[in-house]
């Protein structure tokens, strides 16, 4: 089987053996926004053609490729959802050289009834066996970070935090960026930002403090971005772990970003267990096991 995590800016493909091990992998910057004229079928064939030539004929796609801007919109599946539920809601895609199916993505609502949606992260969550078997909390850091709760082998709820996008916007498009220069993303400045997030005053006040600290010389310009990152991630983690002190959090994704979140989780009284981004491959395999292939 071929499992593909096809997002907005990147394409990651895995050739997966019958026992779930990864036989081969490839990646490219051909995310859905980088495919000219929506030529998704041609792009897929170009990317995985050698594997198709070897006899692979089952392809499972997850991520933004199933969005309104992607190849075909796959309706969201309401939570709670187990791998078998997700497999039962796959959307077929016409493709001459193989069977292609889209993972639906999930929908839900927060504690106040406000809508939530995800695409792609559900496969990564399913790809962490200890989480799916024992239940618990998953954190998937990124542009739009997801925090999900798993119970009884099902994803039962989740929330989204626009931390990564807000960080990029603040650094690139506000006055804060005028007093920032490149520097380390981790270390003491980041940790100071996390501590600041736990203090009174609120997020907006804390954010302006980044500029005030640099103008008065209390914060080096090369440390300002890490400090801001610590504030934003600290606020996110604190909100996500409210009422869950001492919880184990399964952090899934890029190792460097996962390390930052692990630091913030520890500062908020939690315990981080890190998993790499290839959890998506195992998750797609597990969903594919339940799919109705020809």
Secondary structure, 3 states (H helix, E strand, C coil): CEEEEECCCCEEEEEECCCCCEEEEEEECCCHHHCHHHCHHHHHHHHHHHHHHCCCCEEEEECHHHCCCCCCCCCCEECCECHHHHHHCCEEECCCCCEEEECCCEEEECCCCCEEEECCHHHHHHCCHHHHHHCEEEEECCCCEEEEEEECCEEEEEEEECHHHHHHHHHHHCHHHHHCCCCCCCCHHHHHHHHHHCCCCCHHHHHHHHHHHHHCCCCCCCCHHHHHHHHHHHHHHHHHCCCCCCCEEEEECCHHHHHHHHHHHHHCCCEEEEECCCHHHHHHHHHHHCCCCC
